[in-house]
Amino acid sequence: MSVLENKSKIINSFNALVRANPGTELVVLTQGGIVLGKVPSDEDFQNNSALKNYVEAIKAIKKDDDDKDDELPELLGLVDVTVVNGISRIHLSFTVIFVDQILGVSIGSPEIPQQN
């Protein structure tokens, strides 16, 4: 099993924990900072047209891809996202992270220190 497959399985188990514990978020550590967000529900996909269109486009690309050696990397989609990088904070309605860019994951309800 490849490192990417292992990462995907670990992240999927954390996703299950987040879904089972309302009020928690997935905490993703990347080289660009910490990404806090929620795993999208079916309702999120229906209510966010940009997210829904993006997912449909990715599915179409994967379906039409004849070159199985050049598959798209696994993706992690999050909604209600906060990206923390140093003292800056960016709020996004959704984001997609490539699994190979993830350094670590956790779950919880982290408190972010307020900027002065």
Secondary structure, 3 states (H helix, E strand, C coil): CCHHHHHHHHHHHHHHHHHHCCCCEEEEEECCEEEEEECCCHHHHHHCHHHHHHHHHHHHHHHHCCCHHHCCCCEEEEEEEEEEECCEEEEEEEEEEEHHHEEEEEEECCCCCCCC
